[in-house]
Amino acid sequence: MPQEKQSVTCESCGKAFKLTGYGPHRKSCIKQARREREDNVYLGILRQASSSGSQQPSDNDDHGLAARLNAGPGLQEDVNQFWAMPAEVDPPADADNGTDSVDVDANNIDDILVEHHPSTARPSEKIPFVEFAQGHQPRAYKPDLSTDPWYPFRSRLDFEFAELALEAALSKEQINRFLKLIKSARCGRDSFTLNEYADLRSTWRATSHRMTAFEKELVHVDGIDGEPREFPVYRRSLLDWAFDLLKHPTMGPQFVFDAKCLFKFDGSTFVRFIDEPWTADEFWNLQSKLPPDGKLLPFILYADKAKLSSFSRQKGYPIVARLANLPTWIRNGEGIGGGRVVGWLPIVKEDKEYSGKPRFANFKNAVWHESFKRILGTIEKESETGCWVKCWDGLACRFFPVVLILSADYEEQAVMALVRGVKSNFPCPVCLIPRDDISKFPAQCELRTSAGVIKVLQEARSQETTEKREQILMQQGLRDVDNAFFVVANTDVYRALSWDRLHANFAGKFGDHLWPELLRILDKGGRQVAARVEKNFSMMPRWHGLNHFDDALSISYTDGQKFEDLSKLVVFACHDVLSPVEKEGYLLLRCLRAYIEFDLYTALELHTAHTLAAGREALATFNVLMQRFSEKTKNIKKNWNFPKNHTRMHVFDDIEAKGVTWNFSTKPNEKMHGPLKEKYQRRTNFKNVAEQILQVDHLELVSELIRCTITDYDTYTSAMEKNTGSPDDDDADEVEQEDFFHVRLGSRVKHPLTLEAVEQRSITNKAFIRFQTKLNEFLNRYFTAVGKTLPGGKHIQFQPNDQIMEFKYIKVNFESVVDWCQYMDHLRCNPSFHGRSHYDCILLKTQQQDIFGRLIFMFQCAVSEESFPLALVQPYDAPTQPRLAKDVHLNLWRVHEQPLESAEIFSVHSIIRGALLYPDHTQIGDYLVIDTLDTDIFLRVQKMHKAAGHH
């Protein structure tokens, strides 16, 4: 008997499948290819229409339906982005795939130019945008199959139990009880060999060496009385921790060791853009100082006290490290390549006898720096000479560790810089601005440098008297303490210090100053004024990921995220309350708008030369308005000479030097305080807590390592099964496509509806007038536009008893205009979502222009067994009145709704992204676009302002 054929190759995609899985795949593959050909033909027609000018609607068009026949996002963006063409299906020959027209000797729109650092000896290269974007995707690798990924645990089940016990903080007694229950009920396919707590403890001990553990050291510092004081410091070797990641087969390939300058062609010139640290100036400059064979190993260090107990009686002082060689999505994530506690500093208890005195402040700073020096000591020698490491790929590289970024609040930055703080003559840790000039916002101030500070310290210490020494130090607001960061070569602590958006803006400028000023002005206006503002806040449409405020003015906030969300909405909640007549309040409103625009520019995930210039302009506007407000409110004796009112002057310099603010934000680091507090409360006996907390932290790191290895193992073996056409998964091809989509409908109603039933239940809703007719007209126009044959050669004519399927939820993936990455909006079209109606607004792509609209009804209908996901939308593109002075001052984008009976049907593929619109109660039918929602919608609306000629 001949041997059975094991696999067969699909003629369309070239993949090999087992015979049992080939049939369903082939059917799906052919269907997918046919749909993509039709979509691309349709897009080609629309491109031609767009390039030849916008067509005017004919007299027979209902409210411009023909003109608005959706073009989909493919008109101006790559077709593969939103009309997902799988890589396995070759595009049709007549489709515009952007490759045939590429002239290698010419520049094409969005081409990327990469200028490599000279030490790499690599020439500059030009990359098509699609290839550049693909290069940013996570990189896969083949795991080591010779060793079980859960080793040294004897089985996967053993590890998964141990992982659960660690996460749940089970005690020894609970683990033993749990193991007895499992042992008695053992019947699974995998072996389970743990019998008691001792087995689990010994296995954890056996595996704990796989990642660098903590060590305890004692630091000795002379006290105020001259007697040496002893303090415990816990540290994890920075170098060994970094080497653990460099050798890891998943993390290693993600590292970027060489600086590069990136440029994007805008049609006339290549414009530089910056995002990751290696695309910014400081990385380039530091690499230029290294030997030709040297590679930079830059650390991002964070320090701040953490409240461990509920009433802050017990505190910890963790030091968190991240590696700037790793991309943001890994570095700021929670996995093995994310932030890691590498140190635990002692906290000097306050002494009532000396507290508040300069000598005691110097003593506390000396303890801090002497302790931190023990952490930096693990890279001190290597930062000077370099060190050779055999990486994940078996190749040895010579690394030079540096401290590139210091992420901290002002209080910690003052300690790191050894400046005397808020009340000193020169309170800025970065520059030498006099305290009295802070609110004047001078354009330039002399910057501090490590070399300059060392020179001042040497001069001060050479003086014969303490008085003369203090006079020299006070001239620059310095303390007479040796700085720990001076021991690390190629590290300038004052260049490493970075502006922090969380504490400087949300919990600083806005939360501590602008918001209280607004409350003061509203309180002065009386209860009715405050009530109107609070009502406006409560009427704000809800949005996924945005806090909703029912009692915005009645609650005291301490959370930076709450302040951030308040700042996004406050202008829209107050615009119809604080009028130009209320001069003080209106001026503050303009300050608030200028503040949020400045804040959004600092939040951009990617910066170009243009956005940096726009950000600096927004900062200058904000400063001018704040000076005017300060002058107007002199009588209340508000002091604006605080350091955080000045530090924002350095933010765009920081971005040019170290990349976007997300690289040095304290936000991902402060998220780690919660787990540390939980360890204190659940895993310690409240004595000698640092050692207990760090022991658990280390076990969690080891657990993450094993879990990461298992996940990679599962991903690899699953992919291998799919590639060989596993008979257990006939729909493997369908599953593979699930990760790539532009829109996806969800929350499907259980039973289909007839068209007659839809019109009958919505008889009082004018949006559904001629609903069946609109559907017929839309589909007939669609078939004509894409050149498809009408079913039976006749126009589509749905009947009242034909059925459609309703949906109440849609996911929309969109490409951000900021960093060209994919983001997701979660949109609702539901008459009763958590007890209230929820109809989200959207930004739509039409053949003429992008317009805003509101979802009314989402559904799917079928024509000849082909499904069409559609939406009934009320357009918000009716003409608006001449621009109001208020709109100019507050930079508002106003739209006006079309009558409900003018609602139109669109393909859901026309949805660009979601939008948040707020009704202007002073102008019936007008809506204000909340462009402060995120950076993408902010830049989109800024472009609309520019196109409309707004200034």
Number of C-alpha atoms within 10 A of each C-alpha: 3 4 5 7 8 12 16 17 14 16 11 13 16 11 18 18 25 19 16 17 23 22 14 14 20 18 10 14 20 15 12 15 20 12 14 21 19 17 19 23 20 21 24 21 14 21 18 11 15 16 9 9 11 12 13 11 14 12 8 9 12 15 16 15 22 20 19 22 23 25 28 26 24 21 19 11 11 15 21 17 18 21 21 14 22 17 9 13 16 13 17 15 8 10 17 17 14 12 8 7 9 11 9 10 6 7 19 20 14 17 21 26 22 19 17 19 19 16 16 15 9 10 11 15 10 17 17 19 19 15 11 15 13 9 10 11 9 13 10 13 13 12 18 12 9 6 9 16 23 22 17 18 22 15 17 18 18 21 24 16 17 22 19 11 17 16 13 11 16 16 14 15 11 12 20 18 14 17 19 14 11 14 15 8 9 12 10 8 7 11 13 19 15 23 15 17 19 13 12 22 12 12 19 18 11 13 17 19 12 12 18 20 20 20 14 13 13 13 19 15 19 13 17 13 7 8 10 11 14 14 16 16 22 24 25 24 21 21 20 15 16 20 18 17 22 21 17 18 19 21 18 18 19 20 15 18 19 19 28 22 18 22 21 22 17 14 12 9 11 17 17 18 23 26 24 24 29 27 25 23 20 21 26 22 13 18 23 16 11 18 13 13 11 22 24 27 24 25 20 21 25 25 25 21 16 18 17 22 15 9 8 10 8 14 18 23 18 26 23 21 25 25 26 27 22 23 22 17 12 18 22 22 13 15 16 22 26 20 23 24 23 25 27 26 26 22 15 12 8 11 9 7 8 12 12 11 9 12 15 17 15 19 17 20 23 23 24 22 20 22 27 25 20 22 23 24 19 18 23 22 16 19 23 16 16 22 18 15 15 13 18 18 12 9 9 12 15 19 22 26 28 25 26 28 27 26 25 26 22 23 13 18 25 21 21 23 24 22 25 23 21 17 12 16 19 25 26 29 30 25 18 18 22 17 18 12 12 20 18 15 18 11 7 11 13 9 14 19 16 17 10 10 18 14 11 19 18 12 13 20 16 11 13 9 10 10 10 14 19 17 12 17 20 16 14 22 22 24 22 20 15 16 23 21 23 17 17 22 18 18 20 19 25 21 21 23 24 31 30 25 24 21 21 21 26 25 20 20 21 22 23 17 16 21 21 12 16 19 14 12 19 22 14 11 15 10 10 11 17 21 14 16 23 19 17 24 22 16 15 18 16 15 18 10 9 15 14 19 21 15 13 19 19 11 9 7 14 12 12 19 16 18 21 20 18 22 24 23 22 20 22 26 22 22 21 15 18 22 15 14 8 13 13 17 22 22 20 24 24 20 24 24 24 23 24 22 24 22 23 21 24 25 16 23 23 22 24 20 14 11 17 21 14 15 22 18 13 19 23 17 16 21 21 15 19 23 16 15 19 18 10 13 12 10 8 8 8 11 10 18 17 17 21 22 19 23 20 22 20 14 20 22 16 23 27 21 23 28 26 25 24 21 24 30 22 24 18 17 25 17 11 17 19 13 13 23 20 15 20 24 16 15 20 16 10 13 9 9 19 22 16 16 21 25 16 19 19 21 20 17 21 22 23 17 21 24 19 18 21 18 13 20 20 14 16 16 15 12 14 12 16 24 15 16 26 19 16 11 14 19 17 20 20 15 11 12 12 9 8 15 16 23 22 15 19 15 13 16 12 9 10 16 16 16 18 15 15 18 19 12 10 12 12 10 12 15 21 23 17 13 20 18 12 18 20 17 19 20 21 17 16 17 17 13 16 18 13 13 11 15 11 8 7 9 16 18 14 15 13 13 11 16 19 19 17 24 22 23 19 19 18 23 23 23 19 19 15 18 17 14 13 13 12 15 19 16 24 26 22 20 14 11 12 8 7 9 12 20 21 22 26 25 20 29 25 22 21 17 12 17 18 25 26 24 22 24 22 27 21 19 18 13 12 8 7 9 11 15 19 22 25 23 25 23 24 23 16 14 12 13 11 6 12 10 10 15 13 12 15 18 19 22 18 22 24 22 20 17 14 16 15 19 28 24 24 26 23 25 22 25 27 26 26 26 21 22 23 19 20 18 11 9 11 10 16 21 19 17 22 21 24 23 18 13 21 23 22 21 20 14 18 17 13 14 15 10 9 9 8 13 8
